[in-house]
Amino acid sequence: MKRAYEYVVVGCGGIGSAAAYWLSREAGEEVLALEQFHLGHDKGGSGDHSRIIRLSYHAPEYTALTPHTYEAWSQAEEESGTQLVIKSGGLDLEPVADEPKYINQYSGAMRAAGIPHEELSPWEVMDRFPQFRLDDGVRAVYQADAGIVDAGRANATHIALARTRGATVLDNIPVRSVRSVGDGAEVATDGGTFSARRLVVAAGAWTNRVLRHVGIEIPITCTQEQVTYFRAPALEEFSPERFPVWIWHGGPDRSFYGVPVYGEPATKAGQDVGGDVVTADTRTFEPNERVRENLRSFLERYIPGSVGPELYTKTCLYDMPPDREFVLGRLPDAPQISVFNGAGHGFKFAGLAGKILSELAIHGETRYPIEAFRVDRPALTDPAYEPVFAM
Ligand SMILES: Cc1cc2nc3c(=O)[nH]c(=O)nc-3n(C[C@H](O)[C@H](O)[C@H](O)COP(=O)(O)OP(=O)(O)OC[C@H]3O[C@@H](n4cnc5c(N)ncnc54)[C@H](O)[C@@H]3O)c2cc1C
């Protein structure tokens, strides 16, 4: 078996799968991607049918990238003949006492990027989407291009395309250690050691375990999150043609999101950063009753028709730096190694992040503006930095 590769990717969740695909476009058989579990597993951050994709974001560093993320998905869709993005439109909603905080940030960042959007009163929202029951104090911004990425299908598509282009993708192979060797890297597994000229680490909640011999630790907090599928009585009212993806920016412990009917005969919603702090080892797959109740009471009040008997609740891991912004770049002391952390909102960017990671690996730089996400920013290096997870 070949032991020396130009490019090795550690982790085949959403990001690693995409990185393997984009690397394979340039380097085919010189690409090796390693996954510790079976492909398509649900122990990390990328399982399930759907993830929200949107042009709307809280800061210009993201709205400079969001249009490109759609382009990256289109590339994989065209090459595979598979639809990965389903547009439904999207609402950001915020309950306000006086001046909106999040809505102003989202509108401002979209304005800065020239992204068309509409600010709506609660009555305008309910005219358009009668599924909502909003109080007078709610403010909203609507963006028509938002929707869903089919997460499971997207991962499988990136892997299939990478393999077609000659990449080797091995699952059930945990990487035991990674070391810098000269200006390359060595990757030890139970199945032997591989060498790489450039290494991409897309290991989600396991990132620091993978990097522990490289001399860097990224402060990552993991929480056990969950989404619930509800057998709503009038499902057709919640189809992607009639119901948008939505995010309720209620601040810490009061933020929720949901998507139209997709992948299951059910609506789907969750609480953002609702779950307990865990590690990849201590997490369970048991739903948290407190979070389940928070979500149900929120939905009964604001989107009552979307609730029904529970189909199932599925747990998932968030892996977040203290400022909850992405980590994307080359390691300062080992630039042959690039990393990504999605901060609990990264899936929509998987295609683009994979493309950027491939550019960093191949050219040492990228055409996309990623300075804000650098590995040595104060939020990641100052131990006194106070974590802020609400978005
Ligand atoms: C409930 C929930 C809802 C979310 N909703 C959205 C949303 O609507 N929109 C959005 O954009 N984002 C959303 N996110 C966030 C998004 O899903 C994640 O940011 C993204 O999927 C992370 O992908 P990843 O590839 O970085 O991590 P992961 O999917 O966790 O992949 C990391 C992979 O690396 C592998 N690995 C780790 N260590 C090793 C090793 N030593 N050897 C080999 N393999 C290894 C793991 O097994 C895993 O497969 C949500 C997340 C959750 C949990």
The ligand as a Tripos MOL2 file, in Angstrom:
@<TRIPOS>MOLECULE
LIG
   53    58     1     0     0
SMALL
NO_CHARGES

@<TRIPOS>ATOM
      1 C1        -27.4010   19.7980   16.2070 C.3       1 LIG1
      2 C2        -26.5080   20.5740   15.2780 C.ar      1 LIG1
      3 C3        -27.0710   21.4510   14.3960 C.ar      1 LIG1
      4 C4        -26.2630   22.1890   13.5270 C.ar      1 LIG1
      5 N1        -26.8620   23.0000   12.6290 N.ar      1 LIG1
      6 C5        -26.1020   23.6340   11.7110 C.ar      1 LIG1
      7 C6        -26.7240   24.3600   10.6730 C.ar      1 LIG1
      8 O1        -27.9540   24.4160   10.5910 O.2       1 LIG1
      9 N2        -25.9120   24.9720    9.7510 N.ar      1 LIG1
     10 C7        -24.5650   24.8850    9.8130 C.ar      1 LIG1
     11 O2        -23.9070   25.4790    8.9650 O.2       1 LIG1
     12 N3        -23.9490   24.1940   10.7840 N.ar      1 LIG1
     13 C8        -24.6780   23.5620   11.7220 C.ar      1 LIG1
     14 N4        -24.0810   22.8240   12.6980 N.ar      1 LIG1
     15 C9        -22.6200   22.8010   12.7950 C.3       1 LIG1
     16 C10       -22.0010   21.9060   11.7430 C.3       1 LIG1
     17 O3        -22.7880   20.7520   11.5670 O.3       1 LIG1
     18 C11       -20.5790   21.5690   12.1450 C.3       1 LIG1
     19 O4        -19.8420   22.7940   12.3030 O.3       1 LIG1
     20 C12       -19.8860   20.7490   11.0770 C.3       1 LIG1
     21 O5        -20.6720   19.6560   10.6530 O.3       1 LIG1
     22 C13       -18.5590   20.2320   11.6320 C.3       1 LIG1
     23 O6        -17.9500   19.4370   10.6530 O.3       1 LIG1
     24 P1        -16.4970   18.8840   10.8910 P.3       1 LIG1
     25 O7        -16.1510   18.1050    9.6990 O.co2     1 LIG1
     26 O8        -15.6110   20.0000   11.3220 O.co2     1 LIG1
     27 O9        -16.6330   17.9770   12.2120 O.3       1 LIG1
     28 P2        -17.1900   16.4910   12.3330 P.3       1 LIG1
     29 O10       -18.4000   16.2880   11.5240 O.co2     1 LIG1
     30 O11       -17.2900   16.1850   13.7840 O.co2     1 LIG1
     31 O12       -16.0690   15.6300   11.6690 O.3       1 LIG1
     32 C14       -14.8370   15.3970   12.2680 C.3       1 LIG1
     33 C15       -14.4390   14.0120   11.8100 C.3       1 LIG1
     34 O13       -13.1050   13.7460   12.1700 O.3       1 LIG1
     35 C16       -13.0500   12.3990   12.5530 C.3       1 LIG1
     36 N5        -11.8660   12.2120   13.3870 N.ar      1 LIG1
     37 C17       -11.6030   12.8270   14.5520 C.ar      1 LIG1
     38 N6        -10.4540   12.3810   15.0730 N.ar      1 LIG1
     39 C18        -9.9620   11.4790   14.1880 C.ar      1 LIG1
     40 C19        -8.8090   10.6770   14.1790 C.ar      1 LIG1
     41 N7         -7.9290   10.6950   15.1970 N.pl3     1 LIG1
     42 N8         -8.6000    9.8570   13.1390 N.ar      1 LIG1
     43 C20        -9.4880    9.8160   12.0980 C.ar      1 LIG1
     44 N9        -10.6250   10.5480   12.0830 N.ar      1 LIG1
     45 C21       -10.8550   11.3760   13.1110 C.ar      1 LIG1
     46 C22       -14.3420   12.2100   13.3110 C.3       1 LIG1
     47 O14       -14.6700   10.8600   13.5130 O.3       1 LIG1
     48 C23       -15.3090   12.9510   12.4470 C.3       1 LIG1
     49 O15       -15.8740   12.1340   11.4540 O.3       1 LIG1
     50 C24       -24.8590   22.0640   13.5760 C.ar      1 LIG1
     51 C25       -24.2850   21.1710   14.4680 C.ar      1 LIG1
     52 C26       -25.0880   20.4100   15.3010 C.ar      1 LIG1
     53 C27       -24.4320   19.4510   16.2450 C.3       1 LIG1
@<TRIPOS>BOND
     1     1     2 1
     2     2     3 ar
     3     2    52 ar
     4     3     4 ar
     5     4     5 ar
     6     4    50 ar
     7     5     6 ar
     8     6     7 ar
     9     6    13 1
    10     7     8 2
    11     7     9 ar
    12     9    10 ar
    13    10    11 2
    14    10    12 ar
    15    12    13 ar
    16    13    14 ar
    17    14    15 1
    18    14    50 ar
    19    15    16 1
    20    16    17 1
    21    16    18 1
    22    18    19 1
    23    18    20 1
    24    20    21 1
    25    20    22 1
    26    22    23 1
    27    23    24 1
    28    24    25 2
    29    24    26 1
    30    24    27 1
    31    27    28 1
    32    28    29 2
    33    28    30 1
    34    28    31 1
    35    31    32 1
    36    32    33 1
    37    33    34 1
    38    33    48 1
    39    34    35 1
    40    35    36 1
    41    35    46 1
    42    36    37 ar
    43    36    45 ar
    44    37    38 ar
    45    38    39 ar
    46    39    40 ar
    47    39    45 ar
    48    40    41 1
    49    40    42 ar
    50    42    43 ar
    51    43    44 ar
    52    44    45 ar
    53    46    47 1
    54    46    48 1
    55    48    49 1
    56    50    51 ar
    57    51    52 ar
    58    52    53 1
@<TRIPOS>SUBSTRUCTURE
     1 LIG1         1 GROUP 0 **** ****
